[in-house]
Amino acid sequence: MYRKIFLSCTFFACIIFAATAQSSDTSVITYSLQQCIDIALKNNATVQHSEVTSDIQRADLSGARGNQLPTLNGDITHGINHGKSIDPFTNTYDNENTKVASYSLSSSLTVFNAFAIQNYIKQNRLAYDATKMEIQQNRDAVALNVILEYLQVLTNQDLVNVSMQQRDVSGRQVERNLILDSAGAITPSQLYDLKGQYAQEELNVINAMNNLETAKVSLAQLLNIPYNKNMQLERINLTEALANDKSSTDSIYQSALQNLAIIKAVEFRKQSADFNLKTYRSERFPSLVLNGGLNT
């Protein structure tokens, strides 16, 4: 009985200790925009999946290139018969042990098959290039989402500061009007209106803080890291960055067409499909294969 009570007390004490330790974690972690992007790229499952797909396609490309090499096959066969058996050479019964062995070696080389091998290599090489562009596209998408969520956190921080400042102004007005109301200088309705406005602005502060924490949670999900309410972000100077960028809308669009990874990936996929069609068309033509073998 006492042992059960002791174990129960120990169990609850451990729970209270863990909760206290967790609540006492007030360490502040500050991230820069580049750090957030690097963490997200490292932990993102979509990027990792595209990298694995690219590795598989690279293996397919190596296999396609291997079709240019000659094949070489060897075979060794050994047989042993114990006791009375039929001699395969004399077709008579023999009470002795019989041993049989044979060896073979063969090779083949495709000399011509209407460029099917070459087209297959080009198909896989373009498909591999497409997977590399798709990796870059996924990385760009992750980086863009992190930037947008990073800015959202900073925006919500500014909104919290603004709402708190407005609440403080209203609080001082309420204090002033309390003094005026006690002296009979204002009507009670004016004081009640200010108190209502102060309560609304306190609610605005709470909503702004909730929106800030929601944005932090969304950013932590993008980074694939545990949420930390003490997470802080470094400020960035958007005004200076926008002032240094003199690009027009048309130039940005043309640059995107030339440099966006998703555009290049689609083009590579199209070219790979063209060579895939050429590979199948090559099967309509005769091929020339050299074969050789050695047997015992």
C-alpha positions as CSV (number, residue, x, y, z in Angstrom):
1,M,0.0,0.0,0.0
2,Y,2.7,2.5,1.0
3,R,4.7,1.4,-2.0
4,K,1.8,2.4,-4.4
5,I,1.4,5.7,-2.6
6,F,5.2,6.4,-2.9
7,L,5.2,5.5,-6.7
8,S,2.1,7.7,-7.3
9,C,3.7,10.7,-5.5
10,T,6.9,10.2,-7.4
11,F,5.0,10.0,-10.7
12,F,3.1,13.3,-10.1
13,A,6.3,15.0,-8.8
14,C,8.0,14.1,-12.1
15,I,5.1,15.5,-14.1
16,I,5.2,18.8,-12.1
17,F,9.0,19.0,-12.5
18,A,8.8,18.5,-16.2
19,A,6.0,21.1,-16.6
20,T,8.0,23.6,-14.4
21,A,11.1,23.0,-16.5
22,Q,9.2,23.5,-19.7
23,S,7.6,26.7,-18.5
24,S,10.9,28.1,-17.3
25,D,12.5,27.8,-20.7
26,T,12.8,31.5,-21.5
27,S,15.8,31.3,-23.8
28,V,15.5,33.7,-26.8
29,I,16.4,32.3,-30.2
30,T,17.1,34.9,-32.9
31,Y,17.0,33.9,-36.6
32,S,18.0,35.8,-39.6
33,L,16.2,35.5,-42.9
34,Q,19.1,33.5,-44.5
35,Q,19.1,31.1,-41.5
36,C,15.4,30.5,-41.8
37,I,15.8,29.7,-45.5
38,D,18.7,27.4,-44.9
39,I,16.9,25.5,-42.2
40,A,13.8,25.1,-44.3
41,L,15.7,23.8,-47.3
42,K,17.5,21.3,-45.1
43,N,14.3,20.0,-43.4
44,N,11.7,20.3,-46.2
45,A,10.3,16.9,-47.2
46,T,9.4,18.0,-50.7
47,V,13.0,19.1,-51.5
48,Q,14.3,15.8,-50.1
49,H,11.9,13.8,-52.2
50,S,12.9,15.6,-55.4
51,E,16.6,15.0,-54.5
52,V,15.9,11.2,-54.2
53,T,14.0,11.3,-57.5
54,S,17.0,13.0,-59.1
55,D,19.3,10.3,-57.8
56,I,17.1,7.6,-59.3
57,Q,17.1,9.3,-62.6
58,R,20.9,9.6,-62.5
59,A,21.1,5.9,-62.0
60,D,18.8,5.4,-65.0
61,L,21.1,7.6,-67.1
62,S,24.1,5.4,-66.0
63,G,22.2,2.3,-67.1
64,A,21.3,3.8,-70.4
65,R,25.0,4.6,-71.1
66,G,25.9,1.1,-70.1
67,N,23.9,-0.2,-73.1
68,Q,26.7,0.9,-75.3
69,L,29.1,-1.6,-73.8
70,P,29.3,-5.3,-74.8
71,T,27.7,-7.9,-72.6
72,L,29.8,-10.8,-71.2
73,N,28.2,-13.9,-69.7
74,G,29.9,-17.0,-68.2
75,D,28.5,-20.3,-66.9
76,I,30.1,-23.1,-65.0
77,T,28.3,-26.4,-64.4
78,H,29.5,-29.4,-62.3
79,G,27.7,-32.6,-61.6
80,I,28.6,-35.7,-59.5
81,N,26.7,-39.0,-59.4
82,H,27.4,-41.4,-56.5
83,G,26.9,-45.2,-56.7
84,K,25.3,-47.1,-59.6
85,S,24.4,-44.8,-62.4
86,I,24.4,-44.6,-66.2
87,D,27.6,-43.3,-67.7
88,P,26.5,-40.5,-70.1
89,F,29.4,-41.3,-72.4
90,T,29.1,-45.1,-72.7
91,N,25.4,-45.5,-71.8
92,T,26.2,-48.4,-69.5
93,Y,25.8,-48.9,-65.7
94,D,28.7,-47.9,-63.7
95,N,29.2,-48.4,-59.9
96,E,31.9,-45.7,-59.7
97,N,31.4,-42.0,-59.0
98,T,30.8,-40.0,-62.2
99,K,31.8,-36.3,-62.5
100,V,30.6,-34.0,-65.3
101,A,31.7,-30.4,-65.9
102,S,31.0,-27.9,-68.6
103,Y,32.1,-24.2,-69.1
104,S,30.8,-21.5,-71.4
105,L,31.6,-17.9,-72.2
106,S,29.5,-15.6,-74.4
107,S,29.5,-12.0,-75.4
108,S,27.4,-9.7,-77.6
109,L,27.7,-6.2,-78.9
110,T,25.1,-4.0,-80.6
111,V,26.7,-2.5,-83.7
112,F,23.6,-0.6,-85.0
113,N,20.0,-0.3,-83.9
114,A,18.9,2.9,-85.7
115,F,20.3,5.1,-82.9
116,A,17.9,3.7,-80.3
117,I,20.7,3.5,-77.7
118,Q,21.8,7.1,-78.4
119,N,18.2,8.4,-78.3
120,Y,17.6,6.5,-75.0
121,I,20.7,8.1,-73.5
122,K,19.6,11.6,-74.6
123,Q,16.1,10.9,-73.2
124,N,17.5,10.0,-69.8
125,R,20.0,12.8,-69.7
126,L,17.3,15.4,-70.4
127,A,15.1,13.8,-67.8
128,Y,17.9,14.0,-65.3
129,D,18.4,17.7,-66.1
130,A,14.7,18.2,-65.6
131,T,14.9,16.6,-62.1
132,K,17.7,19.0,-61.2
133,M,15.6,22.0,-62.3
134,E,12.7,20.6,-60.3
135,I,14.9,20.4,-57.2
136,Q,15.7,24.1,-57.8
137,Q,12.0,24.9,-58.3
138,N,11.1,23.3,-55.0
139,R,13.9,25.1,-53.3
140,D,12.8,28.4,-54.8
141,A,9.2,27.7,-53.7
142,V,10.3,26.9,-50.1
143,A,12.5,30.0,-50.0
144,L,9.7,32.2,-51.2
145,N,7.2,30.8,-48.7
146,V,9.7,31.3,-45.9
147,I,10.3,34.9,-47.0
148,L,6.6,35.7,-47.0
149,E,6.0,34.1,-43.6
150,Y,9.1,35.9,-42.2
151,L,7.7,39.2,-43.4
152,Q,4.3,38.3,-41.9
153,V,5.9,37.7,-38.5
154,L,7.7,41.1,-38.7
155,T,4.4,42.8,-39.8
156,N,2.5,41.3,-36.9
157,Q,5.3,42.4,-34.5
158,D,4.8,46.0,-35.8
159,L,1.0,45.7,-35.4
160,V,1.5,44.5,-31.8
161,N,3.7,47.5,-31.1
162,V,1.3,49.9,-32.7
163,S,-1.7,48.5,-30.8
164,M,0.1,48.6,-27.5
165,Q,1.1,52.2,-28.1
166,Q,-2.5,53.1,-28.9
167,R,-3.7,51.2,-25.8
168,D,-1.2,53.2,-23.6
169,V,-2.4,56.5,-25.0
170,S,-6.0,55.5,-24.3
171,G,-5.0,54.4,-20.8
172,R,-3.5,57.8,-20.0
173,Q,-6.6,59.5,-21.4
174,V,-8.8,57.3,-19.0
175,E,-6.6,58.2,-16.1
176,R,-6.9,61.9,-17.0
177,N,-10.6,61.7,-17.3
178,L,-10.9,59.9,-14.0
179,I,-9.4,63.0,-12.4
180,L,-11.7,65.3,-14.4
181,D,-14.8,63.2,-13.5
182,S,-14.0,63.2,-9.8
183,A,-13.8,67.0,-10.1
184,G,-17.1,67.1,-12.0
185,A,-15.5,68.7,-15.1
186,I,-16.9,66.1,-17.5
187,T,-20.0,64.0,-17.9
188,P,-19.9,60.4,-16.8
189,S,-20.8,59.3,-20.3
190,Q,-17.5,60.7,-21.6
191,L,-15.6,58.6,-19.1
192,Y,-17.5,55.5,-19.9
193,D,-16.9,56.0,-23.6
194,L,-13.2,56.2,-23.0
195,K,-13.2,53.1,-20.8
196,G,-15.0,51.3,-23.6
197,Q,-12.5,52.4,-26.1
198,Y,-9.6,51.4,-23.8
199,A,-11.2,47.9,-23.4
200,Q,-11.5,47.6,-27.2
201,E,-7.8,48.5,-27.6
202,E,-6.8,46.0,-25.0
203,L,-8.7,43.4,-27.1
204,N,-6.9,44.6,-30.2
205,V,-3.6,44.0,-28.4
206,I,-4.6,40.5,-27.5
207,N,-5.7,39.8,-31.1
208,A,-2.5,41.2,-32.5
209,M,-0.4,39.1,-30.1
210,N,-2.4,36.0,-31.1
211,N,-1.8,36.8,-34.8
212,L,1.9,37.1,-34.1
213,E,2.1,33.7,-32.4
214,T,0.0,32.2,-35.3
215,A,2.6,33.6,-37.8
216,K,5.4,32.2,-35.7
217,V,3.8,28.8,-35.7
218,S,3.4,28.9,-39.4
219,L,7.0,29.8,-39.8
220,A,8.1,27.0,-37.5
221,Q,6.1,24.6,-39.6
222,L,7.8,25.8,-42.8
223,L,11.2,25.3,-41.1
224,N,10.0,21.9,-39.7
225,I,11.3,22.8,-36.2
226,P,9.5,22.8,-32.8
227,Y,7.6,26.0,-32.0
228,N,9.2,28.4,-29.6
229,K,7.3,31.4,-28.3
230,N,10.5,33.2,-27.6
231,M,11.6,33.0,-31.3
232,Q,12.8,36.4,-32.5
233,L,13.6,37.5,-36.1
234,E,16.1,40.0,-37.3
235,R,14.7,43.1,-38.9
236,I,15.4,43.6,-42.7
237,N,15.4,46.9,-44.5
238,L,12.9,46.5,-47.4
239,T,13.0,50.2,-48.3
240,E,16.7,50.1,-49.2
241,A,16.3,46.8,-51.1
242,L,13.4,48.1,-53.1
243,A,15.2,51.4,-53.8
244,N,18.2,49.6,-55.2
245,D,16.1,47.5,-57.6
246,K,15.4,49.5,-60.8
247,S,14.0,46.6,-62.8
248,S,10.8,47.1,-64.8
249,T,7.9,44.7,-64.9
250,D,8.8,43.6,-68.5
251,S,12.4,42.9,-67.6
252,I,11.4,40.9,-64.6
253,Y,9.1,38.8,-66.7
254,Q,11.7,38.2,-69.4
255,S,14.3,37.3,-66.7
256,A,11.8,34.8,-65.2
257,L,11.2,33.1,-68.5
258,Q,14.9,32.6,-69.0
259,N,15.9,31.7,-65.4
260,L,13.0,30.2,-63.6
261,A,13.7,26.6,-62.9
262,I,10.2,25.4,-63.5
263,I,10.3,26.8,-67.1
264,K,13.6,25.0,-67.8
265,A,12.2,21.8,-66.2
266,V,9.2,21.8,-68.5
267,E,11.4,22.4,-71.6
268,F,13.7,19.5,-70.6
269,R,10.7,17.2,-70.1
270,K,9.4,18.1,-73.5
271,Q,12.8,17.4,-75.2
272,S,13.1,14.1,-73.2
273,A,9.6,13.0,-74.5
274,D,10.7,13.8,-78.1
275,F,13.7,11.5,-77.7
276,N,11.6,8.8,-76.1
277,L,9.4,8.9,-79.2
278,K,12.5,8.5,-81.4
279,T,13.6,5.6,-79.3
280,Y,10.4,3.7,-79.9
281,R,10.4,4.6,-83.6
282,S,13.9,3.0,-83.9
283,E,12.5,-0.4,-83.0
284,R,10.8,-0.5,-86.4
285,F,14.2,-0.8,-88.1
286,P,16.5,-3.9,-88.1
287,S,19.5,-4.0,-85.8
288,L,22.9,-5.5,-86.2
289,V,24.3,-7.4,-83.2
290,L,27.6,-9.3,-83.0
291,N,27.5,-12.5,-80.9
292,G,30.4,-14.8,-79.8
293,G,30.7,-17.7,-77.5
294,L,33.0,-20.4,-76.3
295,N,31.8,-23.7,-74.9
296,T,33.3,-26.9,-73.5
